[in-house]
Amino acid sequence: MNMQQHRTAPRRRLLALAAALLGATAAFGVALPAQAQDPYPSRPISLVVGFPPGGSNDIVARILAPRLGELLGAAVVVVNKPGSNALIGTDFVARAAPDGYTLTLASASPLVISPNTYAKMPFDPVKDLTGITTVAATPELVAVHPSVPANNLAELVALSKKKQVTLSSSGNGGLPHLAIELLRTASRGDFLHVPYKGAGPAVTDTVGGHVNGVIMDLPALQALVKEGKLKPLAITNTQRSPLLPQTRTSGEEGFPSVLAFNWFAVLGPAGLPKPIVDKLHKALLDTVATPQVREAMLKVGVEPMTHASPQAYAAFMQEELQRWGKVARDSGARAD
């Protein structure tokens, strides 16, 4: 044996021993340490919100994230990527690696309304995303500046037939935009849609009196209503909101077809492995069922809403795509 062989012989024997031990472990079904299996999740999860802070999506995401992180055993970090009615943030998730570490808390606007109002979409909400479940829903609220001489929706419609009424929204082609188109079509009133880049500036200009009113998710408006800075006229739902029990529904005001409610769902990129989807689905249902989470949602005007399976959610989304597609076609609403 030469010097080189003498030096490498012990190393070869150690490698052979390691291989033998590994083979024995597999043969007898001995589990490897959990760290070696890299269980999901083993690092923080990004929950992308396609709207700026302060809007309904952001509010719901921040209510969910702490408890969801506890149940999953990893931090869930809310990341705001606003723009184009949440298309930018949702597209970011659609292009992410399907490993469960990049998810989105999305809503009706980017998932079922924009596909019907944009001539070209950056992603396909059915093919490019993996839906897991809805988590909550909230109605739209029709509210006006206190100076507007209308105390309910019927009076606002009557006013619009005497002079044009301006209504702001968070942007072209989103749910509030189509809710305004629903109202205009159903009432035949002279309503002018005034789009803004997000809920924040739309509400600011309405409170400032630069536009007559606004249609938006209840959570984004309810604090301003309580402060007297906005006057609530109608809830666009079949039932009144516990937060505004005196505010009548659009149906009670004589416009039952003006039905618009937003819903929020958690999705990941297409190709998300089934074990990860199943784990996230269970954790999300358990999160929404947590009393503190439900109480926090109801406090801001959001109602818990989940689906029993990802397949049930997929069927619901298809129904919503068709429903809002008809509204978009009938009204001619476009985002571009």
C-alpha positions as CSV (number, residue, x, y, z in Angstrom):
1,M,0.0,0.0,0.0
2,N,1.5,3.4,-1.0
3,M,1.2,6.5,1.0
4,Q,-1.9,7.9,-0.9
5,Q,-3.8,4.6,-0.5
6,H,-2.9,4.6,3.2
7,R,-4.4,8.1,3.6
8,T,-7.7,7.4,1.7
9,A,-8.4,3.9,3.2
10,P,-10.0,5.2,6.5
11,R,-12.2,7.7,4.5
12,R,-13.4,4.9,2.3
13,R,-14.3,2.7,5.3
14,L,-16.3,5.6,6.9
15,L,-18.2,6.2,3.7
16,A,-19.0,2.5,3.4
17,L,-20.2,2.4,7.0
18,A,-22.4,5.4,6.4
19,A,-23.9,3.8,3.3
20,A,-24.6,0.6,5.2
21,L,-26.3,2.5,8.1
22,L,-28.5,4.4,5.6
23,G,-29.5,1.2,3.9
24,A,-30.4,-0.3,7.2
25,T,-32.5,2.7,8.2
26,A,-34.5,2.4,4.9
27,A,-34.9,-1.4,5.2
28,F,-36.3,-1.3,8.7
29,G,-38.6,1.8,8.1
30,V,-36.8,4.0,10.5
31,A,-37.8,7.6,9.9
32,L,-35.2,10.2,9.2
33,P,-35.2,13.4,11.4
34,A,-37.9,15.8,10.6
35,Q,-35.4,18.5,9.5
36,A,-34.2,16.2,6.7
37,Q,-37.7,16.0,5.3
38,D,-38.2,19.8,5.2
39,P,-41.8,19.7,6.4
40,Y,-44.2,22.4,5.2
41,P,-44.0,25.1,6.3
42,S,-40.4,25.5,7.4
43,R,-40.1,29.2,6.8
44,P,-42.3,32.3,6.7
45,I,-45.3,32.5,4.3
46,S,-46.0,35.6,2.3
47,L,-49.7,36.5,2.1
48,V,-49.9,39.0,-0.8
49,V,-52.6,41.6,-0.9
50,G,-53.2,43.4,-4.2
51,F,-54.5,46.6,-2.6
52,P,-52.9,49.3,-0.4
53,P,-53.1,49.1,3.4
54,G,-56.4,50.1,5.0
55,G,-58.7,48.5,2.4
56,S,-61.0,45.5,3.0
57,N,-58.5,42.9,1.6
58,D,-55.8,44.3,3.9
59,I,-58.1,44.3,6.9
60,V,-59.1,40.7,6.4
61,A,-55.6,39.5,5.7
62,R,-54.2,41.1,8.9
63,I,-57.1,39.6,11.0
64,L,-56.3,36.1,9.6
65,A,-52.5,36.2,9.5
66,P,-51.5,35.8,13.2
67,R,-53.9,32.9,13.9
68,L,-53.1,31.2,10.6
69,G,-49.4,31.4,11.4
70,E,-50.0,29.9,14.9
71,L,-51.9,26.9,13.4
72,L,-49.3,26.3,10.6
73,G,-46.3,26.8,12.9
74,A,-44.7,29.5,10.7
75,A,-45.1,33.2,10.5
76,V,-47.6,34.5,7.9
77,V,-46.5,37.9,6.7
78,V,-48.9,40.3,4.9
79,V,-47.3,41.9,1.8
80,N,-49.0,44.7,0.0
81,K,-48.5,44.8,-3.8
82,P,-51.2,47.2,-5.0
83,G,-52.1,48.3,-8.6
84,S,-54.6,47.7,-11.4
85,N,-57.4,46.5,-9.1
86,A,-55.1,43.9,-7.5
87,L,-54.0,42.4,-10.9
88,I,-50.4,43.2,-10.2
89,G,-50.3,41.5,-6.8
90,T,-52.4,38.5,-8.0
91,D,-50.2,38.1,-11.1
92,F,-47.1,38.1,-8.8
93,V,-48.5,35.1,-7.0
94,A,-49.6,33.3,-10.2
95,R,-46.0,33.5,-11.3
96,A,-44.5,32.4,-8.0
97,A,-43.1,28.9,-7.3
98,P,-45.8,26.5,-6.3
99,D,-44.3,25.7,-3.0
100,G,-46.9,27.2,-0.6
101,Y,-44.7,30.1,0.5
102,T,-46.4,32.7,-1.7
103,L,-50.2,33.0,-1.4
104,T,-52.7,35.8,-2.0
105,L,-55.7,37.0,-0.1
106,A,-57.7,38.0,-3.2
107,S,-61.3,39.1,-3.8
108,A,-64.0,39.3,-6.4
109,S,-62.4,42.2,-8.4
110,P,-59.2,40.4,-9.7
111,L,-60.7,36.9,-9.8
112,V,-64.2,37.2,-11.4
113,I,-64.8,40.8,-12.4
114,S,-61.6,41.9,-14.1
115,P,-61.6,38.9,-16.4
116,N,-65.0,40.3,-17.6
117,T,-63.9,43.9,-17.9
118,Y,-60.3,43.8,-19.1
119,A,-59.6,43.2,-22.8
120,K,-56.4,41.4,-21.8
121,M,-55.6,39.7,-18.5
122,P,-52.0,39.1,-17.2
123,F,-53.2,35.7,-15.8
124,D,-56.0,33.2,-16.0
125,P,-57.8,33.1,-12.6
126,V,-58.8,29.5,-13.1
127,K,-55.7,28.0,-14.9
128,D,-52.9,30.0,-13.2
129,L,-54.0,29.9,-9.6
130,T,-54.9,27.2,-7.1
131,G,-58.0,28.1,-5.1
132,I,-58.1,26.9,-1.5
133,T,-61.2,28.5,0.1
134,T,-63.0,31.7,0.7
135,V,-62.6,33.1,4.2
136,A,-65.0,36.0,4.4
137,A,-67.6,38.2,2.7
138,T,-68.9,41.8,3.0
139,P,-71.6,43.8,1.3
140,E,-71.0,47.1,-0.5
141,L,-72.3,50.3,1.1
142,V,-73.8,53.2,-0.8
143,A,-72.8,56.4,1.1
144,V,-72.8,60.1,0.4
145,H,-71.3,63.3,1.7
146,P,-73.5,64.7,4.5
147,S,-74.4,67.7,2.3
148,V,-76.1,65.6,-0.4
149,P,-79.9,66.0,0.0
150,A,-80.8,62.3,0.1
151,N,-81.4,60.2,3.2
152,N,-81.9,56.8,1.4
153,L,-81.3,55.2,-1.9
154,A,-84.7,56.0,-3.3
155,E,-84.1,59.7,-2.7
156,L,-80.6,59.5,-4.2
157,V,-82.1,58.0,-7.4
158,A,-84.8,60.7,-7.5
159,L,-82.0,63.3,-7.1
160,S,-80.1,61.7,-10.0
161,K,-83.0,62.2,-12.3
162,K,-82.9,66.0,-11.6
163,K,-79.1,66.4,-11.8
164,Q,-76.1,64.2,-12.3
165,V,-74.8,62.4,-9.2
166,T,-71.1,61.5,-9.0
167,L,-70.1,58.2,-7.3
168,S,-66.5,57.3,-6.6
169,S,-64.9,53.8,-6.6
170,S,-61.5,52.3,-6.0
171,G,-60.9,51.9,-9.7
172,N,-62.2,51.0,-13.2
173,G,-63.4,47.4,-13.6
174,G,-63.6,46.5,-10.0
175,L,-66.6,45.4,-7.9
176,P,-67.6,48.9,-6.8
177,H,-67.5,50.0,-10.4
178,L,-69.9,47.3,-11.4
179,A,-72.1,48.0,-8.4
180,I,-72.4,51.6,-9.7
181,E,-73.3,50.2,-13.1
182,L,-75.9,47.9,-11.6
183,L,-77.5,50.9,-9.8
184,R,-77.4,53.1,-12.9
185,T,-79.0,50.3,-15.1
186,A,-81.7,49.4,-12.5
187,S,-82.7,52.9,-11.6
188,R,-82.1,54.6,-15.0
189,G,-80.6,57.5,-13.0
190,D,-77.9,59.9,-14.1
191,F,-74.9,58.4,-12.1
192,L,-71.4,59.2,-13.2
193,H,-68.7,56.8,-12.1
194,V,-65.5,58.5,-10.9
195,P,-62.7,55.9,-10.6
196,Y,-59.7,56.4,-8.2
197,K,-56.5,54.4,-7.7
198,G,-57.5,52.6,-4.6
199,A,-60.1,52.9,-1.8
200,G,-58.1,55.5,0.1
201,P,-58.2,58.4,-2.4
202,A,-61.7,57.6,-3.4
203,V,-62.9,57.9,0.2
204,T,-60.8,61.0,0.9
205,D,-62.3,62.9,-2.0
206,T,-65.8,61.8,-1.1
207,V,-65.4,63.0,2.5
208,G,-63.9,66.2,1.1
209,G,-67.0,66.8,-1.0
210,H,-65.3,66.5,-4.3
211,V,-67.7,63.8,-5.4
212,N,-71.2,63.2,-4.1
213,G,-70.9,59.7,-2.9
214,V,-69.1,56.4,-3.0
215,I,-69.9,52.7,-3.3
216,M,-67.4,50.5,-1.5
217,D,-66.9,47.6,0.8
218,L,-68.5,48.2,4.2
219,P,-65.2,47.8,6.2
220,A,-63.6,50.7,4.4
221,L,-66.5,53.1,5.2
222,Q,-68.0,52.1,8.5
223,A,-65.7,54.1,10.7
224,L,-66.4,57.3,8.7
225,V,-70.1,56.6,8.9
226,K,-69.9,56.4,12.7
227,E,-67.9,59.7,12.8
228,G,-70.6,61.4,10.7
229,K,-68.3,62.1,7.8
230,L,-70.4,60.0,5.4
231,K,-74.1,59.3,5.3
232,P,-75.1,55.7,4.7
233,L,-78.0,55.1,2.2
234,A,-78.2,51.4,1.5
235,I,-76.5,48.0,1.9
236,T,-76.3,46.1,-1.4
237,N,-77.2,42.8,0.2
238,T,-80.3,40.8,1.0
239,Q,-79.9,41.4,4.7
240,R,-79.1,44.5,6.8
241,S,-75.7,44.7,8.4
242,P,-75.5,44.4,12.2
243,L,-73.1,47.3,12.2
244,L,-75.7,49.6,10.5
245,P,-79.0,48.1,11.5
246,Q,-80.9,51.2,10.6
247,T,-79.5,51.3,7.0
248,R,-82.0,49.5,4.7
249,T,-81.0,47.1,1.9
250,S,-81.1,47.9,-1.8
251,G,-84.0,45.5,-2.0
252,E,-85.9,47.3,0.7
253,E,-85.3,50.5,-1.2
254,G,-86.9,49.0,-4.3
255,F,-83.8,47.9,-6.2
256,P,-83.4,44.1,-5.5
257,S,-81.2,43.6,-8.6
258,V,-78.6,46.0,-7.1
259,L,-77.0,43.1,-5.3
260,A,-73.2,43.3,-4.8
261,F,-71.1,41.7,-2.1
262,N,-67.4,41.2,-2.0
263,W,-65.8,37.9,-0.9
264,F,-62.2,37.1,0.0
265,A,-60.3,33.9,-0.8
266,V,-56.9,32.5,-0.3
267,L,-55.1,31.1,-3.4
268,G,-51.7,30.0,-4.5
269,P,-49.9,29.4,-7.8
270,A,-51.1,26.7,-10.2
271,G,-49.6,23.3,-9.4
272,L,-49.7,23.7,-5.7
273,P,-49.2,20.1,-4.3
274,K,-52.3,18.5,-2.8
275,P,-50.8,17.9,0.6
276,I,-50.0,21.6,0.9
277,V,-53.5,22.6,-0.4
278,D,-55.1,20.2,2.1
279,K,-53.0,21.5,5.0
280,L,-53.7,25.2,4.1
281,H,-57.4,24.4,3.7
282,K,-57.7,22.9,7.1
283,A,-55.7,25.6,8.8
284,L,-57.8,28.3,7.1
285,L,-61.1,26.8,8.2
286,D,-59.8,26.4,11.7
287,T,-58.6,30.0,11.6
288,V,-61.9,31.4,10.6
289,A,-63.6,29.2,13.2
290,T,-61.5,30.8,16.0
291,P,-63.8,32.9,18.2
292,Q,-61.4,35.8,18.3
293,V,-61.0,35.9,14.5
294,R,-64.8,35.7,13.9
295,E,-65.3,38.5,16.5
296,A,-62.7,40.7,14.8
297,M,-64.2,40.2,11.4
298,L,-67.8,41.0,12.5
299,K,-66.5,44.1,14.3
300,V,-65.4,45.6,11.0
301,G,-68.4,44.5,9.0
302,V,-67.0,41.3,7.5
303,E,-68.8,37.9,7.8
304,P,-66.9,34.6,8.0
305,M,-67.5,32.5,4.8
306,T,-65.7,29.3,4.0
307,H,-66.0,26.4,1.6
308,A,-65.9,22.7,2.6
309,S,-63.3,21.9,0.0
310,P,-61.2,23.5,-2.7
311,Q,-63.5,21.9,-5.2
312,A,-66.5,23.6,-3.7
313,Y,-64.7,26.9,-3.9
314,A,-63.8,26.3,-7.5
315,A,-67.5,25.7,-8.3
316,F,-68.4,28.9,-6.5
317,M,-65.9,30.9,-8.4
318,Q,-67.2,29.7,-11.7
319,E,-70.7,30.8,-10.8
320,E,-69.4,34.2,-9.8
321,L,-67.5,34.5,-13.1
322,Q,-70.7,33.9,-15.0
323,R,-72.8,36.2,-12.8
324,W,-70.5,39.2,-13.1
325,G,-69.9,38.5,-16.8
326,K,-73.5,39.1,-17.5
327,V,-73.5,42.4,-15.5
328,A,-70.4,43.5,-17.4
329,R,-72.0,42.7,-20.8
330,D,-75.3,44.2,-19.9
331,S,-73.8,47.5,-18.6
332,G,-70.9,47.7,-21.1
333,A,-68.5,48.4,-18.2
334,R,-64.9,48.2,-19.2
335,A,-61.6,48.7,-17.3
336,D,-59.5,49.8,-20.2
